[in-house]
Amino acid sequence: MEAFLVSTGLVALAEIGDKTQLLSLVLAARFRKPWPIAAGIFVATLFNHALAGAAGAWLTTLLGPQVLRWILAASFIAMAVWMLIPDKLDAGEQERASHLGVFGTTLIAFFFAEMGDKTQVATVMLAARFPNWVAVVGGTTLGMMLANVPVVWFGERATRAVPIRAVHVVSAVIFLALGVAALIV
């Protein structure tokens, strides 16, 4: 349960102001069909994070516990710094092939926008940290849904109501604490 809850909380916080949240806003404004957008976000995130979780679990089989501990600590500390750098939506990510329909466009746009993103990297690290990578993937997927789906339904009002800079600072502190804890424990 710890892996699920930590993963959900961290990714939900890390996702606020992230480029995929901005992508949610763009898709909602463009298509105005929240259900297929939310479904596309879910499927893309689940698939992307399942791959990331499997990669994290695989890392634990390759590396000894001491090496893994140092890599995880450095990764969490680097993630803390990365959280303080605001994301922007790349111009090319706004326009995807709309001939795929709303669901298909969202699925492809989200899957590729999430590649190498903070939340995907966090999923790899969390899956390497916790022995139950399925709980991690479930948690990170839920965290993505908690951060992105309200934006699909409530649009720009939702992003203005949350102080994004404060959320990024809190997320950075949590990642820093996880990094320090990995060094100590």
N, C-alpha and C positions, 0 to 999 in steps of 0.2 A: 504494500500500500504506500510505503514511503516513496518508492521510485515513481509511482503514478502521481502522487500529490506534488512532489518536488518538480517533476517534469512538467506538469500542468501549470503550476505557478510560475516557474522560470520562463517558459515559452510564452505564456500569456503576457507577462511583463515585457519580455524581450521583443515581442511582436508589435507593441504599441509604437507607432511612428515608423515602422519598418516598411520597406518598399512593397512587400506583399499586402500590407494593410492599405497602402496608397493605391495599389492595383485593385483592391476590393472596391475602393471608392470610385475609381475610373470605370470599372466594369458595371457598377451599380448605376452610375450616371449615364453610361452609354446604352445599356440594355434595359434597365428598369424592370428586370425579372429576377427577384431575389431568390426564389426557390432553386432554379437551375444553377445560379451563381453559387449559392451555398453548397449545393450538391457537388459541383465541380471543385470547389475549395476542399471539401471533405475528401473526395477520392484522390485528388492530386496530393494532398498533404499526407494521407494515409500511405500511399504508395511511396512517396519520396522519403518519408520518415521511417518506413519499414526498411527501405534500403540503407538509410543512415544508421538505424538501430542494429541491423545485421552487421554493418561494418564495424560499429563500436564493439559488439559482442565478439566479433572475429579478432579484433585487436587484443582482447584479453587472452586469447589462446596463443598469440604470437609473442607477447611481451611478458616478461616476469613481473611479479607484483611491485617490486621496487622501481623498475623502469617505468611501468605504467603509472605509478603514483606520481613520479616527477613530471611525466608528460601531461597527466591530468591536471596537476597543480598549475603548470605553466599555461595550459590551454584555458583553464578557468580564469586565470589572471589576465591572459590576453583577451578573453571574451569580455571581461570587465572594462578594459580599455576600449574595445570595439563598441561596446554599448554607448559610449560617450560620443561616438561619431554618428551624426544623423544620416539616415538613409534618404535617398532621392530615387524617384521612379525614373528609370532610363526611358528616353523618348521611344525607343523601339519596343518597349514592353507595353506601351499604351495601345498600340494597334496590332492586333493579332488577326489571323485569318478568321473573319466572322462567318465565312461560309460553313464553318463547323457547327454553327449554332451557339447558343449561349453556354450550354453545359460544356461542349467540346472546347470552345474558346477559353473558358475559365480553367478547365482541366489542364490544357497545354500551357497556358500563360502562367498558372500557378506552379506547375511542376518545374518549369524552367526557371522561373523567378526565384524559386526556393533553392535551386542548385548553388551550393557554396555560400548560402545565406547564413546569417547568425543562428537562426533557429535550426537549420540543418546541422551545422557544426555542433551546436549545443546537444542535439539529439545523439550524435556520434559520441560525444563526451559522456553524456548521461548514461548511454547504453554500456559504455566501457566502465563506468563507475558502479552501476547497479547490476546485480546478476540477472534480473528479470527484464530483458530488453523488450518483451511484449508490453509490460506495464509502462516502460519508458515511452514506447511508440504510442500507446494509448493516451498517455498523459500529454505528450507533446502535440498530438493531433487534437486533443480536447483544448489545449491551450491556444492553438492556432484558431480553432473554431470560436472560442470565447473572445478572442481579440478581433477577428475578421468579420464574423457574421453580423454583429451589431452595426458595423460600418455599412454592410450591404443594405440593411433595412433602414438605418437612421442617417446614413450618409455623413455629410460634412459636420452636422451638429454633434455627432458622437466624437469626432476627432477634435473638435474645438472644446468640448466639455472636459477633456482630460488633459492635465498639464504634461505634455509629452516629455519635456526636459526632466521634470521631477521623476517620472516613471523610469526614464533611462538611468538616472542617477541611482535610484533604488535598485534597479536591475544590476547595475555595475557593482554596487556594494554587495549584493547577494552572490554574484559570480566571484568577486574578490574573496568573500568569506568562504565559499566552497574551495577556492584555490588554496587558501591558507589552511583550511581544515584538512585538505588532502596532504599537505606537507606535514602537519602535526600528527595526524592519526596514523 
